[in-house]
Amino acid sequence: MNQFLGTSIAAPLSTRSQAMSAHRWLVLVLAIVCAALMACGGSAPGRASVASSVSSSAIPKVTSLKATYTSISAHQLAMYVAADAGLWKKEGLNVELIYSKSTATALPALTTGEIEFALTNGPDVTSAMVKGAPLTFVAGGMPKYDFGVYAKGNVASLEDLAGKTVAVTKPGSSTEHALKAALSYYKMKPDAVKILYAGGVPDSLAAVITAGVADAAVLSPPTNVQAEKAGLKQMVYVGDLPIRFLDTGLVANRDFIQQHPNAALAFIRGYLAAIGLLKRDKQQAESALAHYAKIDDRDALDAGYVAAAKLYDPKPLLTPDDVRGALEEGGELAAAQGDVSRFYDNSFVQRLTDSGFISSLSN
């Protein structure tokens, strides 16, 4: 039996059906096959309004979920706050929040459904979707890069990094995309610098000031404050450049949200509530940041909070340009064949907008 958004398709096996003529059987089989094909592949992830299948009671039948954050930085703050403030518990969910060092690390478990949600960057996810991964973005987050390029004192500008080594986290990570975007903006080729994959954001900083194997690093709040205290200088803050980019967005396993729309809606409510709370309550937000980033430096926490409160979108509806930019950055725009609607589903956020839930979060 095929399942799609709660609709079942099954071949009848009654005594009456056995009396059908061969011709009528053929018509019936063809109709069933066509319906099944439409259910499995004819409806694109971004086009189907999955949220419309939420029941009126909206009580999740599935209450235990796994979600992952893909870096230790302030641009993951919504996930930290949702967990730390118990916002998912208020929605009736028990969410296990897991750390993955990069999107590439998180994708296998997200694709198989071992993890249901991730807050991560756009290009790796859209590239995986082009290749058939059952994923979809269900909400935005930060629509700009929250990264700066920090270098040792003997480097005066981004252009001076030509031929030098720059530390980023993982291949295909937001840090690598941010570096390439900055290089492109300043008319430098992607191979103008040597890239060192250090692991995590703190590891990138350590590669410069401790190990001495890199001349610069791509860092985000609050780690950037530690860099400044260690004598590194910011060459460019990529968030100030006129570049819109899906730096963080909430991605879901598509099969899960289709089969469990109530649980998906509850998770997204908690996520949106966290965005509202972090903008209203600096103390709560910094407490969550200190917990998950394991930082007690007041200056670093302040810097991280300011960046997140500024860049998080309170009504994170995704746009076609967000997805096109992610596809282009991942080298998959041509493969998408111009149809970007299938990469995202705004129905949950739109439902929560129309109900007044999002506007209530600013009060």
C-alpha positions in Angstrom: 0.0 0.0 0.0 1.4 3.4 -0.9 0.9 6.3 1.5 1.1 10.0 0.5 -0.2 12.7 2.8 -2.6 10.2 4.5 -4.1 9.0 1.2 -4.1 5.2 0.7 -4.1 3.4 -2.7 -4.9 -0.3 -2.7 -6.1 -2.7 -5.4 -9.6 -4.1 -4.7 -9.8 -7.9 -4.3 -13.5 -8.5 -3.8 -15.5 -11.3 -5.4 -17.3 -8.7 -7.5 -14.1 -7.4 -9.0 -13.1 -10.9 -10.1 -16.1 -10.8 -12.6 -14.7 -7.7 -14.4 -13.8 -8.1 -18.0 -10.1 -8.0 -19.0 -10.7 -4.6 -20.5 -12.1 -3.2 -17.3 -9.3 -4.7 -15.3 -6.7 -3.0 -17.6 -8.4 0.4 -17.2 -8.5 -0.1 -13.4 -4.8 -1.1 -13.2 -3.7 1.8 -15.3 -5.7 4.2 -13.2 -4.1 2.9 -10.0 -0.6 3.0 -11.5 -1.1 6.6 -12.6 -2.4 7.6 -9.2 0.5 6.0 -7.5 3.0 7.7 -9.8 1.4 11.1 -9.1 1.4 10.4 -5.4 5.1 9.3 -5.3 6.7 11.7 -7.8 4.2 14.1 -9.4 3.9 16.5 -6.5 7.0 18.5 -5.8 8.1 19.1 -2.2 7.7 22.8 -2.5 4.3 22.7 -4.2 2.4 20.4 -1.8 0.9 22.1 1.1 1.8 19.5 3.7 0.6 21.7 6.5 -3.0 21.5 5.1 -3.1 17.9 6.3 -2.6 18.8 9.9 -5.6 17.6 11.9 -7.9 20.0 13.8 -6.7 18.7 17.2 -3.1 19.3 16.1 -1.9 16.8 18.7 1.3 15.1 17.6 1.1 11.3 17.4 4.8 11.1 17.3 6.4 13.0 20.2 10.1 11.9 20.3 12.2 13.5 17.6 15.9 14.1 16.8 17.2 17.4 15.5 20.8 18.6 14.8 22.7 21.8 14.8 25.6 22.0 12.4 28.0 24.4 14.0 28.9 25.9 17.4 28.1 29.5 16.7 25.4 32.2 17.3 23.7 31.5 14.0 22.4 28.2 15.5 21.0 30.2 18.4 17.3 29.4 17.6 18.0 25.7 18.2 19.8 26.4 21.4 17.0 28.6 22.7 14.3 26.2 21.7 15.9 23.4 23.7 17.2 25.4 26.6 13.9 27.2 27.2 11.8 24.0 26.9 9.9 25.4 23.9 9.5 22.0 22.2 8.4 20.5 25.4 5.6 23.1 25.5 4.5 21.8 22.1 4.3 18.2 23.5 7.6 17.1 21.9 10.7 15.4 23.4 13.5 16.6 21.1 17.0 15.2 21.3 19.3 17.9 20.0 22.5 16.5 18.5 25.6 18.3 17.3 27.0 17.6 13.8 30.2 19.4 12.8 28.9 20.3 9.3 25.9 19.9 7.0 27.8 17.1 5.2 28.1 15.2 8.5 24.3 15.6 9.2 23.0 14.8 5.7 23.2 10.9 5.8 21.1 10.7 9.0 18.7 13.3 7.9 18.2 11.6 4.5 17.5 8.2 6.1 15.1 9.7 8.7 17.3 8.9 11.7 17.2 12.6 12.3 14.0 14.5 11.4 15.2 18.2 11.4 18.4 20.2 11.0 19.3 23.8 11.1 21.9 24.2 8.4 23.1 26.0 5.2 21.4 25.9 1.8 23.9 24.6 -0.8 24.7 21.2 0.6 21.0 20.5 1.2 19.8 21.6 -2.3 22.6 19.7 -3.9 21.5 16.5 -2.1 17.9 17.1 -3.1 18.9 17.4 -6.8 20.4 14.0 -6.4 17.2 12.6 -4.9 17.5 13.1 -1.2 14.0 13.2 0.4 14.5 16.6 2.1 12.9 20.0 2.0 13.4 23.4 3.7 10.4 24.3 5.9 11.6 27.6 7.3 14.3 30.2 6.8 16.6 31.4 9.5 19.5 33.8 8.8 19.3 35.1 5.2 22.9 36.4 5.2 26.3 35.1 6.0 27.2 35.5 9.7 31.0 35.1 9.2 34.1 37.3 9.2 37.5 36.5 7.8 40.1 37.0 10.5 43.9 37.1 9.9 47.2 37.6 11.6 48.5 41.1 12.1 50.8 40.9 9.0 47.8 40.6 6.7 46.2 44.0 5.9 43.4 43.1 3.6 41.6 40.2 2.0 43.6 40.6 -1.1 46.8 40.1 1.0 45.6 36.5 1.7 46.4 35.5 -1.9 48.6 32.4 -1.8 48.1 32.0 2.0 46.2 29.4 4.0 42.7 30.1 5.3 41.0 27.7 7.8 37.4 26.8 7.4 35.4 24.0 9.1 34.4 21.3 6.6 34.2 20.9 2.8 30.9 22.4 1.7 30.3 24.1 5.0 28.9 27.6 5.4 32.4 28.8 6.3 33.7 27.7 3.0 30.8 29.2 1.1 31.3 32.5 3.0 34.9 32.6 2.1 34.3 31.9 -1.6 31.5 34.6 -1.6 33.9 37.1 -0.1 36.6 36.2 -2.6 34.2 36.5 -5.5 33.0 39.9 -4.3 36.5 41.2 -4.2 37.2 39.8 -7.7 39.5 37.0 -6.5 39.4 33.5 -7.8 38.3 30.6 -5.5 41.8 29.1 -5.7 43.5 32.4 -4.8 43.9 31.0 -1.3 44.7 27.6 0.1 41.9 26.1 2.2 42.5 24.1 5.4 39.6 22.1 6.7 40.0 22.3 10.5 36.8 20.7 11.8 34.7 23.2 13.8 34.7 26.9 14.1 36.8 26.8 17.4 39.2 24.4 15.5 39.6 27.0 12.8 40.7 29.6 15.3 43.1 27.1 16.9 44.6 26.4 13.5 45.7 30.0 13.4 46.7 31.0 16.9 47.7 27.6 18.4 48.9 25.3 15.7 50.1 28.1 13.4 49.1 26.1 10.3 46.9 28.8 8.9 47.2 32.5 8.2 43.5 33.3 8.6 40.2 31.7 9.5 36.5 32.2 8.7 34.8 32.7 12.1 31.4 33.6 13.5 30.2 35.0 16.8 31.1 34.3 19.5 34.4 32.7 18.5 35.4 35.9 16.6 35.7 37.8 19.9 38.3 35.3 21.1 40.1 35.8 17.8 40.2 39.6 18.3 41.5 39.1 21.9 44.3 36.9 20.5 45.4 39.7 18.1 43.6 38.7 14.9 42.0 41.4 12.8 38.9 41.2 10.7 39.5 41.6 7.0 35.9 41.5 6.1 32.5 40.7 7.7 30.7 38.9 4.9 27.3 39.7 6.5 27.9 43.4 5.6 28.3 42.6 1.9 25.2 43.0 -0.4 24.9 39.2 -0.7 21.7 37.3 0.3 22.4 33.7 1.3 20.6 31.0 3.1 23.2 30.8 5.8 20.8 28.9 8.1 17.5 27.4 7.3 15.4 24.7 8.9 15.4 21.5 6.7 13.3 18.4 7.3 13.1 14.9 6.2 10.3 15.1 3.6 8.8 11.7 4.3 8.5 12.5 8.0 6.6 15.8 7.6 4.2 14.1 5.1 3.5 11.2 7.4 3.5 13.2 10.7 2.4 16.8 9.8 1.1 17.5 13.4 4.5 16.7 14.9 6.2 18.8 12.1 4.0 21.7 12.9 4.7 21.4 16.6 8.5 21.4 16.0 8.3 24.4 13.7 6.2 26.3 16.3 8.9 25.7 18.8 11.6 26.9 16.4 9.7 30.0 15.6 8.9 30.7 19.2 12.7 30.5 19.8 13.4 33.1 17.2 10.8 35.4 18.9 12.2 34.7 22.4 15.9 35.3 21.4 15.0 38.7 20.0 13.0 39.6 23.2 15.1 38.1 25.9 18.9 38.7 25.7 19.5 37.0 29.1 17.7 33.8 28.0 19.5 33.8 24.6 22.9 34.3 26.1 22.3 31.6 28.6 21.5 29.1 25.9 24.5 30.3 23.8 26.8 29.9 26.8 25.5 26.4 27.4 25.8 25.0 23.9 28.9 26.9 22.7 30.6 26.4 26.1 31.7 30.0 26.3 31.6 32.1 29.5 33.4 35.2 28.0 30.9 38.1 28.4 32.1 40.0 25.4 31.9 36.9 23.2 28.4 36.2 24.3 27.3 39.8 23.7 28.8 39.8 20.2 27.1 36.5 19.4 23.7 37.7 20.7 23.8 41.0 18.8 24.6 39.2 15.5 21.9 36.6 15.9 19.2 39.1 17.1 20.0 41.3 14.1 20.1 38.6 11.4 17.4 36.1 12.4 14.2 36.6 10.3 11.2 36.8 12.6 8.9 35.5 9.8 11.2 33.1 8.0 9.4 32.4 4.8 11.7 31.2 2.1 12.0 32.9 -1.3 12.8 31.5 -4.7 15.9 33.6 -4.7 17.1 32.0 -1.5 16.9 28.6 -3.2 18.4 29.7 -6.5 21.3 31.2 -4.6 21.9 28.0 -2.7 21.7 25.9 -5.9 24.1 28.3 -7.7 26.6 28.2 -4.9 26.4 24.4 -4.9 26.8 24.2 -8.7 23.4 22.7 -9.2 21.3 25.5 -10.7 21.3 24.0 -14.2 20.4 20.6 -12.8 17.4 22.0 -11.1 16.1 23.0 -14.5 14.6 26.3 -13.3 12.0 24.8 -11.0 13.0 25.8 -7.4 9.6 25.5 -5.8 10.2 21.8 -5.2 13.0 22.6 -2.8 11.0 24.2 0.0 7.6 24.1 1.6 6.4 27.4 3.2 3.0 26.0 4.2 3.8 25.5 7.9 5.2 29.0 8.4 2.4 30.5 6.3 -0.1 28.7 8.4 1.4 30.0 11.6 1.6 33.5 10.1 -2.1 33.4 9.1 -3.2 32.2 12.5 -1.5 35.1 14.2 1.0 32.9 16.0 4.1 34.7 14.6 2.8 38.2 15.3 2.1 37.1 18.9 5.7 36.3 19.5 6.8 40.0 19.3 4.6 40.9 22.3 
